[in-house]
Amino acid sequence: MIRLSAFADEISPDLDEQIAVLTSKQIHFLDLRSVWNTNVLDLTDQQVARIKETLDAHGIGVAAIGSPIGKVPIDSSFDEHLHRFERAITVARALQTHYIRIFSFYPPAPLKEDSDNSGAAGPAEYRDEVLRRLREMTARARAAGVILLHENEKDIYGDTIARCVDLLQSCDDAHFQAVFDPANFIQCGQTPYPDAYEAIRPWLRYVHVKDARSDGSVVPAGEGVSHWPELLQRLRADGYDGFLSLEPHLALAGQYQGFSGPDLFRRAAQALQQMLNTMGWDYF
């Protein structure tokens, strides 16, 4: 059975309001990205404990840590960033989740696909440093017993299909897997289904639910060009047993955080649940 989750800070910065809306839509997990206008990695130990206690009291689990790890320039200090990464591991353990969402760093300039279709797109100096950093974080994740989920975010190194596959193949580790975000692929001029899905399917461990029109504007799942009904049917046929996490971005899509508000979030949740109900696909 698949499980529904959500980036609950898209509802409100207030934890109680997040919980109220999630409960109203029968969503029992969240991706923790921020609470009280504070990024998940900047929360104190006391705040993390308070969040855990409150979520437990309402029967809500943490599906993943929605960290900003890897959302920094590739030429920034990696040692400093590793301290942030270690904090992500600490918070994941405290909230009893095995998943940490990460990114693959911003190159100094937008990259293009290689003309020889080698899969190693972009200048070699960026690729090598990206892989060095990802391998170091993956080794630490393996030692900690957590799994890093790489998101195909626009303008980071691993934003296109070819570069995502190259990173996943090159790291070749069960603790470095893929988030599939169809809307992000659209914004990078890629075809999410079937092209991206087929390419990253061997590493697919998590799905972000948002959609986009061909111009890149974000809409509820099923209203854009991601082919969400077909994608859901394929996920079911392939035996996907994981999270579908709502990240609607319907009111604001910022560099580090999106926002929808309670009403637009409910609209996004209803769009997904209607598709699942039409399919007869049970979910929790």
Disulfide bonds with the S-S distance in Angstrom:
none
